[in-house]
């Protein structure tokens, strides 16, 4: 079997960043603060990986432990492909 060159076997990686609308106590942060985080991360991804896309606010769910109750959160997702 031919091992191939690094260029032939290297595949792009998919980076997803989830930016919550609140903190762990489910308190929301002001929309302008979250928007600033989104803009800063988009600029960072553009500089590091050529570009990125932010998707509108979605809904996430998480638990601190198996016995804790479900926490709901709104998130913005930033996606970037890394070559």
N, C-alpha and C positions, 0 to 999 in steps of 0.2 A: 504494500500500500504506500502510495506516494504521500509524504507529509505535507507537501505544498509549501508555498511561501507564506510569510506572515500576512501579507496583503490578501491572499486568497482565503485564509481561514478566519481573519478578523471580521467580526460582524458588529454592526452598530448596537449600542446599548440604549435602552429606553429608560429615561429618568422621569419619575413622577414625584412632585412635591405637593403635599397637602397642607394648605394654610388654614388653620382653624379660625373660626369667627369668635371664639372665646377661649378662656383658659381652662385649666383642669376643674375649676369649680363651676364650670358652665356659665360663667359671667361673660357677657359679650363685650368685645372691645369696640370702640367707635368705628364706624364704617370707614372713615377717612384714614384711621390708623391701619386697618387691614388693607385698604387700597394702597397705602404707601409701601407695605410689606410686599404686596403683589408686584408693584412697579419696580421696586428694588431688585426682587428676584428675577423678574423678566429681563432687566438690564444686565444683571450678573450672568444669566444664562446666555444672553446675546453675546456678551463679551467672551465667555468661556467656550460656548458650544455653537456659535453662529446664530442661534435663535431659539425661541420657545413660544408656546401658546398657553394662555390662561383660559380655563373653562369656567363659566359662571358658577355661582354658588350651588353646591350640591349638599347632600345630607350624609353625614357619617354617624357611626354608632361605635361605642367602645365600652369596656368594663375594666375597672381597676383589678378585679379578681373574679374568680368563678362565682363567689357568693355575693358580690356587690351588684347593685342594680345597674341597668343599662343607662348609659349617658348618651344623649343625642347632641349632635353638633353640626353646624353648617360649615362647609369648607369650600375653598377655591382650589382648583387643581391646576398646577403648572406642569406642562409636558415638554420635554426636550429630547431629541435624539442625539446621541453622542457617537461620532465616528471615530 
